Amino acid sequence: MNKCTEIRENSSSGGVFYELALHIIKQGGAVCGAGFNKSMKVIHKIVDDEENLVDLMRSKYVQSNLGNCFSEIRGLLECGRTVLFVGTPCQVNGLSSFLGKRYEGLLLIDLICHGVPSPIIWEEFVTIMEKRFGSKCCYVSFRDTSLEGWHNYGMYMEFENGKSYVDTQNNNMFMKGFLYGYYDRRSCYACNFKGLNRKSDLTLGDFWSVKRYLENFDDNKGTSLVFLNSVKGKTAFNSVRDRFDFKVLSGGDVLKYSGAYTNSEIDMENRERFYPRYLSGESTFDIISAL
Ligand SMILES: Cc1cc2nc3c(=O)[nH]c(=O)nc-3n(C[C@H](O)[C@H](O)[C@H](O)COP(=O)(O)OP(=O)(O)OC[C@H]3O[C@@H](n4cnc5c(N)ncnc54)[C@H](O)[C@@H]3O)c2cc1C
């Protein structure tokens, strides 16, 4: 848990990504992670200052568009810059394959990943909400904790006319469809990048089962689970460890209660029930509320 409550509030869980990213930026490096463009599409971007880092914080529950990031990262590494790349395990594997060799200056972080929802369904949801609120959406948090804290987080949206929306995950149509796996990317239902054999130096997740191990580490404000997968990952964490309250646990114990780390948890049957109806013209709202 980051010692700074504000950083945890602006993160998905314990604010580990922020500290590692800030450390890289302060050393003159660049950070590549998922943020939003002006139309609220989720895209990977490269930043090298603290101000722009804020957009990369928090999980976005949409498959992000990597654009030209891989080529740009290779260009930076070839010029001797340090780069932190954060993404889903498949994106980290993709970058590693693209580069074809390990660069000393590259730090790779992947996430415990439930799966990534369809960008088309997300864009439709934004359009529906913009119609409902009569204005363009200008800010989204998929990890709002203002209503019921970290354990029952929700979605928050802001619109250009000053109106805002907030609701918990179970009352939000888009989040409900995501959590039950109605419209994740097909490959997420049998993910090839689960388990211990990771290309990343660190793996970050929400430590949902923290109470089982460390009762006083669950204050409903966000606690991270951090896997240190390589010497580089350990060195990176050690350089920011003073910023955290943390405990070292045995990986074997923790894995028992971190299902999405080892298994694809979403159910293909839900996707198969959703898409025929969606493709025949029914609205996502109607299908999800009836399922
Ligand atoms: C789609 C998705 C599914 C997840 N599923 C689980 C799960 O089932 N169980 C679990 O324990 N944890 C899951 N996580 C990870 C978790 O939500 C947090 O990202 C993690 O705890 C790190 O938190 P943090 O506070 O350190 O960093 P944060 O500030 O939350 O930073 C998160 C990092 O993830 C990157 N990111 C955000 N959205 C995306 C995206 N769509 N694609 C690629 N990278 C992205 C950001 O750029 C940032 O670098 C998931 C994350 C995502 C994006």
The ligand as a MOL file (V3000), in Angstrom:
LIG
                    3D

  0  0  0     0  0            999 V3000
M  V30 BEGIN CTAB
M  V30 COUNTS 53 58 0 0 0
M  V30 BEGIN ATOM
M  V30 1 C -8.1460 -5.1560 -18.3270 0
M  V30 2 C -7.5940 -5.3900 -16.9510 0
M  V30 3 C -8.0100 -6.4850 -16.2160 0
M  V30 4 C -7.4910 -6.7170 -14.9290 0
M  V30 5 N -7.9150 -7.8200 -14.2420 0
M  V30 6 C -7.4180 -8.0570 -12.9900 0
M  V30 7 C -7.8540 -9.2130 -12.2460 0
M  V30 8 O -8.7090 -9.9980 -12.6830 0
M  V30 9 N -7.2990 -9.4300 -11.0120 0
M  V30 10 C -6.3580 -8.5820 -10.4880 0
M  V30 11 O -5.8660 -8.8490 -9.3820 0
M  V30 12 N -5.9410 -7.4830 -11.1670 0
M  V30 13 C -6.4420 -7.1940 -12.3950 0
M  V30 14 N -6.0130 -6.0910 -13.1080 0
M  V30 15 C -4.9180 -5.2680 -12.5560 0
M  V30 16 C -5.3680 -4.2250 -11.5420 0
M  V30 17 O -6.6030 -3.6600 -11.9050 0
M  V30 18 C -4.3540 -3.0570 -11.3890 0
M  V30 19 O -3.9460 -2.6100 -12.6440 0
M  V30 20 C -3.1640 -3.4510 -10.6030 0
M  V30 21 O -3.5830 -3.7980 -9.3050 0
M  V30 22 C -2.1250 -2.3120 -10.5160 0
M  V30 23 O -2.5950 -1.3170 -9.7070 0
M  V30 24 P -1.7350 -0.0210 -9.3640 0
M  V30 25 O -2.5070 0.7400 -8.3480 0
M  V30 26 O -0.3200 -0.3890 -9.0240 0
M  V30 27 O -1.5700 0.7510 -10.7320 0
M  V30 28 P -2.5490 1.5860 -11.6430 0
M  V30 29 O -2.3960 3.0350 -11.3990 0
M  V30 30 O -3.8880 1.0480 -11.5850 0
M  V30 31 O -1.8860 1.3340 -13.0540 0
M  V30 32 C -2.3350 0.3410 -13.8690 0
M  V30 33 C -1.4330 0.1750 -15.0820 0
M  V30 34 O -2.1360 -0.6460 -16.0110 0
M  V30 35 C -2.1030 -0.0670 -17.2980 0
M  V30 36 N -3.3840 -0.3100 -17.9320 0
M  V30 37 C -4.5820 0.2240 -17.5880 0
M  V30 38 N -5.5400 -0.2210 -18.4140 0
M  V30 39 C -4.9430 -1.0410 -19.3150 0
M  V30 40 C -5.4150 -1.7660 -20.4180 0
M  V30 41 N -6.7000 -1.7610 -20.7910 0
M  V30 42 N -4.5370 -2.4970 -21.1230 0
M  V30 43 C -3.2250 -2.5180 -20.7890 0
M  V30 44 N -2.7060 -1.8250 -19.7270 0
M  V30 45 C -3.5670 -1.1000 -19.0030 0
M  V30 46 C -1.9150 1.4220 -17.0460 0
M  V30 47 O -1.2560 2.0200 -18.1120 0
M  V30 48 C -1.0810 1.4370 -15.7970 0
M  V30 49 O 0.2490 1.3620 -16.1850 0
M  V30 50 C -6.5310 -5.8170 -14.3840 0
M  V30 51 C -6.1510 -4.6960 -15.1220 0
M  V30 52 C -6.6590 -4.4830 -16.3960 0
M  V30 53 C -6.2140 -3.2740 -17.1860 0
M  V30 END ATOM
M  V30 BEGIN BOND
M  V30 1 1 1 2
M  V30 2 1 2 3
M  V30 3 2 2 52
M  V30 4 2 3 4
M  V30 5 1 4 5
M  V30 6 1 4 50
M  V30 7 2 5 6
M  V30 8 1 6 7
M  V30 9 1 6 13
M  V30 10 2 7 8
M  V30 11 1 7 9
M  V30 12 1 9 10
M  V30 13 2 10 11
M  V30 14 1 10 12
M  V30 15 2 12 13
M  V30 16 1 13 14
M  V30 17 1 14 15
M  V30 18 1 14 50
M  V30 19 1 15 16
M  V30 20 1 16 17
M  V30 21 1 16 18
M  V30 22 1 18 19
M  V30 23 1 18 20
M  V30 24 1 20 21
M  V30 25 1 20 22
M  V30 26 1 22 23
M  V30 27 1 23 24
M  V30 28 2 24 25
M  V30 29 1 24 26
M  V30 30 1 24 27
M  V30 31 1 27 28
M  V30 32 2 28 29
M  V30 33 1 28 30
M  V30 34 1 28 31
M  V30 35 1 31 32
M  V30 36 1 32 33
M  V30 37 1 33 34
M  V30 38 1 33 48
M  V30 39 1 34 35
M  V30 40 1 35 36
M  V30 41 1 35 46
M  V30 42 1 36 37
M  V30 43 1 36 45
M  V30 44 2 37 38
M  V30 45 1 38 39
M  V30 46 1 39 40
M  V30 47 2 39 45
M  V30 48 1 40 41
M  V30 49 2 40 42
M  V30 50 1 42 43
M  V30 51 2 43 44
M  V30 52 1 44 45
M  V30 53 1 46 47
M  V30 54 1 46 48
M  V30 55 1 48 49
M  V30 56 2 50 51
M  V30 57 1 51 52
M  V30 58 1 52 53
M  V30 END BOND
M  V30 END CTAB
M  END
